[in-house]
């Protein structure tokens, strides 16, 4: 899995949501979470095609560095985790 280094939810039709990119790997289950710099969970999904649009509780979040954590099980039963950072740009 890999994640974008930055995304820009600014309604221009490009990079509007941040979703995990599975690079052709088929996933049986997934948990994708995004945290702000204070460790507050601002997004969570158990669906591989549902991404974060930069909102938290209906409020646009500021440009900043965020942390993602993704744990998933592949269709052959292998459990994996990945974490990292990305930048939200407007």
C-alpha positions as CSV (number, residue, x, y, z in Angstrom):
1,X,0.0,0.0,0.0
2,X,1.1,3.5,-0.5
3,X,-0.4,6.9,0.3
4,X,-0.3,10.2,-1.4
5,X,2.3,12.7,0.0
6,X,-0.2,15.5,-0.3
7,X,-3.8,16.1,-1.3
8,X,-5.8,19.2,-2.1
9,X,-9.6,19.1,-1.3
10,X,-10.3,22.5,-2.9
11,X,-13.1,21.5,-5.3
12,X,-11.0,21.6,-8.5
13,X,-11.7,17.9,-9.3
14,X,-8.1,16.8,-8.6
15,X,-6.9,15.0,-5.4
16,X,-10.2,15.8,-3.6
17,X,-10.0,12.8,-1.3
18,X,-7.2,10.8,0.4
19,X,-7.7,7.1,0.0
20,X,-5.4,4.1,0.5
21,X,-3.8,2.9,-2.7
22,X,-3.5,-0.8,-2.7
23,X,-1.2,-1.2,-5.8
24,X,-3.2,-4.2,-7.2
25,X,-3.4,-6.0,-3.9
26,X,-6.8,-7.4,-3.1
27,X,-8.0,-6.7,0.4
28,X,-10.3,-8.8,2.6
29,X,-10.6,-6.1,5.3
30,X,-9.2,-2.7,6.0
31,X,-9.1,0.0,8.7
32,X,-7.9,3.4,7.5
33,X,-7.5,6.2,10.1
34,X,-6.3,9.8,9.9
35,X,-5.1,11.9,12.9
36,X,-4.4,15.6,13.2
37,X,-1.2,16.9,14.9
38,X,-2.8,16.7,18.3
39,X,-3.5,13.0,17.9
40,X,-7.3,13.5,17.4
41,X,-8.9,11.0,15.1
42,X,-10.4,13.1,12.3
43,X,-11.3,10.3,9.9
44,X,-11.9,6.5,9.9
45,X,-13.1,4.1,7.3
46,X,-13.4,0.3,6.9
47,X,-14.1,0.6,3.2
48,X,-11.1,0.7,0.8
49,X,-12.7,3.1,-1.7
50,X,-13.9,5.6,0.9
51,X,-11.5,8.4,1.5
52,X,-11.1,11.6,3.6
53,X,-12.3,14.8,2.0
54,X,-10.6,17.1,4.5
55,X,-13.6,17.7,6.7
56,X,-14.0,16.9,10.4
57,X,-17.4,17.3,12.0
58,X,-18.4,19.2,8.9
59,X,-15.6,21.8,9.2
60,X,-12.8,22.2,6.7
61,X,-9.5,21.3,8.3
62,X,-6.5,23.5,8.1
63,X,-3.5,23.1,5.9
64,X,-1.2,21.0,8.0
65,X,0.7,17.7,8.3
66,X,-1.5,14.7,9.2
67,X,-0.8,11.1,10.2
68,X,-2.4,8.1,8.6
69,X,-2.5,4.5,9.9
70,X,-3.8,1.7,7.8
71,X,-4.1,-2.0,8.8
72,X,-5.4,-4.5,6.3
73,X,-5.7,-8.2,5.6
74,X,-5.0,-9.3,2.0
75,X,-7.2,-11.9,0.3
76,X,-4.5,-14.5,1.0
77,X,-4.8,-13.9,4.8
78,X,-1.6,-11.8,5.3
79,X,-2.0,-9.0,7.9
80,X,-0.2,-5.7,7.2
81,X,0.1,-2.3,8.7
82,X,1.4,1.0,7.4
83,X,1.7,4.5,8.9
84,X,3.0,7.7,7.7
85,X,2.4,11.4,7.2
86,X,0.9,13.6,4.4
87,X,0.2,17.2,3.8
88,X,-3.3,18.7,3.4
89,X,-3.1,21.7,1.0
90,X,-5.8,24.1,-0.1
